[in-house]
Amino acid sequence: MEQYEPDRLSPAQVAAMRRSLRNGRASLSRRSLLRASAGGALAVGGLGTLSACGIPAAGNTQGGVSAEDRSAKEKTVSFSNWTEYMDVDESEKHHPTLDAFTERTGIKVKYTEDINDNVEFFGKIKPQLAAGQDTGRDLICVTDWLAARLIRLGWVQKLDPANLPHAYANLSSQFRTPDWDPGRAYSYVWQGISTVIAYNKKALDGVEVKTVSDLLDNPKLKGRVGFLSEMRDSVGMTLLDMGKDPGTFTADDFDAAIARMQKAVDKGQIRRFTGNDYTSDLTSGDFAACIAWAGDVVQLKADSPDIDFIIPDSGYITSTDNLLVPNKARHKTNAERLIDYYYEPKAAAELAAYINYVCPVDGVKEELAKLDEDAANNPLIIPDKAMAKKSRAFRSLSSKEETAFEEKFAKLTGA
């Protein structure tokens, strides 16, 4: 089990956090990502609490530490999630799927949108977890790299398969075996987040874009290409283009991908590295093509006939946001029932119709078509088998690798 050392973050890691908070996926709420062209920003603070993330060693804390499960006596569950990452009704005061869960089970959901950034949220819950105390939360939703760390630290509980029949049966095969939680013993996917190539047909003016190599090398696109300021997305897509698997790459492979992008930077091919602000560059035509997040592309396509996307034959990067039960949670069974509920096709379809991310639930397409036929037929929401086969995940990094790789990526991007 990994012991959390009370050390400070490297300058490169701090820079990476600032990028994420300023203009990465963390800079906007999940639903606001889909409104990015309208400029809906989420004010995110907390950098002061991150700059010196010395964390007490885990000490004698063991993995999977439970409290007395009060689920049978207390019909409640406390769920922490990202802002606007849940369906809402027209009044924007109620969450229909959560209300339906409560009506069916009698379990009231204390739903809190208190996650703006993975690192910031980790800073909130680490003191209790490190001390072996209850965080006050029964269910949390964090991105795969942080989920991996929480599992390594032994700060989340193993899930009971008996309470997760729908989740076990309906989880899409592309999400079943992450290297950080094989077989999903500790986590289940909330939503998938795909990285693709987006382009502006008008700005391309007949230039063909099919690969990352086209972005990096075609002189007709010089100065009109965007890459993402998130390391795993830009490096991962470049590794795939080079014939390397992001799930098994070596340090030499990473260096080669950085060198490949550096060459494009030096010759002015890449205009800039961006967070979600690439959406305005793409719609205006300043970017003819760029690396993009599928959740944005869904909305941009709906708003503009000039915007479209391509999945390279080499593949694409998919990350996940994941549901976990922290140590000492008091309502573990209720949390597991809530996880399982969102793996029923009807509930999963209602959620997918609202938030437009990659739905991890097999068998949801028919239900989604009843609500939104376009969404049901959109491979960015419901990947077909051919697209799912091209999905690749960026492998887990050790603390040493994280520091070294972020330093090199920061140098590349000028962060």
Salt bridges, closest charged atoms under 4 A:
GLU2 OE2 - ARG149 NH2 3.26
GLU2 OE1 - ARG152 NE 2.69
GLU74 OE2 - ARG70 NH1 3.81
GLU74 OE1 - HIS331 NE2 2.66
GLU84 OE1 - ARG35 NH1 3.28
ASP114 OD2 - ARG137 NH2 2.93
ASP134 OD2 - ARG330 NE 3.18
ASP138 OD2 - HIS331 ND1 3.09
GLU208 OE2 - LYS210 NZ 3.70
ASP217 OD2 - ARG260 NH2 3.00
ASP217 OD1 - LYS267 NZ 3.79
ASP241 OD2 - ARG260 NH2 3.72
ASP253 OD1 - LYS244 NZ 3.62
ASP255 OD1 - LYS408 NZ 2.76
ASP277 OD2 - ARG272 NH1 3.16
ASP281 OD2 - ARG272 NH2 2.44
ASP308 OD2 - LYS201 NZ 3.85
ASP308 OD1 - LYS301 NZ 3.30
ASP313 OD1 - LYS390 NZ 3.46
ASP321 OD2 - ARG25 NH2 3.54
ASP321 OD2 - ARG30 NH2 2.60
GLU336 OE2 - LYS332 NZ 2.52
ASP340 OD2 - HIS166 ND1 2.73
GLU344 OE2 - ARG104 NH1 2.73
GLU350 OE2 - LYS346 NZ 2.70
GLU367 OE2 - LYS370 NZ 3.35
GLU401 OE2 - ARG395 NH2 2.82
GLU402 OE1 - ARG232 NH2 2.81
GLU406 OE1 - ARG19 NH2 3.22
